[in-house]
Amino acid sequence: MSSCNIEVFPNFLRTSENLEKLDLSYNRIHGQIPNWVGFIGKASLWYLNISHNFLIDIKQLPWEGLNTLDLRSNLLQGSLPIPPPLIQYFFISNNSLSGEIPSLICNASVLKILDLSHNKLSGVVPQCLGNFSRNLTVLNLRSNRFTGTLPLAFAKPNQLQSLDLSGNKFEGPLPRSLAYCTSLEVLNVGNNKINDTFPYWLETLPELQILVVRSNQFHGPINTLMSKFSFPRLRIVDLSYNGFTGYLPGRYFESFQAMKNSIMPNQKYMRDETGYYHDSVTVTIKGHETELERILTIFTTIDFSSNNFSGDIPNVIGKLNSLILLNFSHNNLTGHIPESLGDLTSLESLDISSNHLTGRIPSQLISLTFLAVLNLSWNCLQGRIPHGSQFNTFDNGSYDGNLGLCGFPLSKECEDNRTKVQPPVLQHEEDDSDFDGFTWKIVVIGYGCGMTLGIFLGSLMFLIGRPRFFAKLGEREMPKKVIRLRRKVADTMARRN
């Protein structure tokens, strides 16, 4: 009965005592859930989906055998309802629930997916949620009002695949027990107050694909464990808006194998096989934050913007040929834009604005035929802007603040468009004006017949039987030193004869 414009719970459900599965999602059901709904399939109901309605209150969840409960995207208020003890999939995101997570939730020890995101829940997170990780695969507490440190002590071993704690007020360091989460694919702790150094100890996690620590208080250089394969499957990494320093981690770029695939895998969404839950992530495109509600497995991005990184952009970045978004803006980077960026043939967005980059824009960037967003503004670049391909579509804003740049689309013309090439000025010891005419005649002969032939003919005209016109012209216009040399050669040849 999904998407049927139903406004109330149908009365015929009152007698459905043996119902096993009920889907009333995407309707217009509003108000409170009637008490009699609790008797629908009380012993047999294992799946209940009343998401995407206008429900404002749910007082009890009496279904003891319920396996899946989906209450997403309603108008639910008050405290978090306690799910049945055998629940495995509990979705109650996008509501207006408030207060702390009740400790009774610890009785739901077989939980696999718990999604409490986008509510107004507060307080500290119960430690038992970390213990659930033996069965728990997804824990999403995103966009709430949780505070305090992260006390989660994850069990070893565990099955946790996705952990999203972003958009809260968590403080302190990351729990080192995350290193036990060898199945972890997604770690998002962005937009908190976490104070720590770069979590290099996560680099050995074999399945980690998404690492987001944006908008926290991380600091210091990017250190490594020097393991052979660091972050081998990482394809989304966002360290933006922190206090990281030092050089960009070229060694990590070298080991990002998932960003080097020349053959694209089949396009599908992460966790699409479950049908229940899809990971999401917020990325910055053209200066604006955009939430990707579902993440394609081919999507790759590096965002190190708004930190204090210094030094050059490593050439090795050009090996990440499946990279789609690259953002190094608002740092202290110096040196030239590497030509190897032209090898990022899948790149759609490049932002290296607000740094101290110098030199010319490499012409190799013209080969980026998918590039839709380019921001090179507020650097110290100079020279002609490359012309052709996607570069014909970018406006002045892509180059603002680079006073040395010229050419389309800027109104400033390049110097080589305004200055005509002047002929070279020849320097001579004596009367230059007398010699210039003869010199240019010989040059014309040299260019017309070849340099060697021109020199030979020139000598021949003066040394043997040349026409009188050329002899008189030469004697009249040649400097005295040349004339004396000519006569001396003639006398020598006469004596030999």
PyMOL commands that set and color helices and strands:
alter all, ss='L'
color gray80, all
select helices_A, chain A and resi 11-15+35-39+103-107+128-134+176-180+200-202+250-255+257-259+315-319+339-343+363-367+389-393+396-398+415-417+432-449+451-463+468-477+480-496
alter helices_A, ss='H'
color red, helices_A
select strands_A, chain A and resi 21-23+30-32+47-49+54-57+68-70+77-78+89-91+96-99+113-115+120-123+138-140+145-149+162-164+169-172+186-188+193-194+210-212+219-220+236-238+243-247+281-285+288-292+301-303+308-311+325-327+332-333+349-351+358-359+373-375+380-384+404-406
alter strands_A, ss='S'
color yellow, strands_A
deselect
rebuild
show_as cartoon
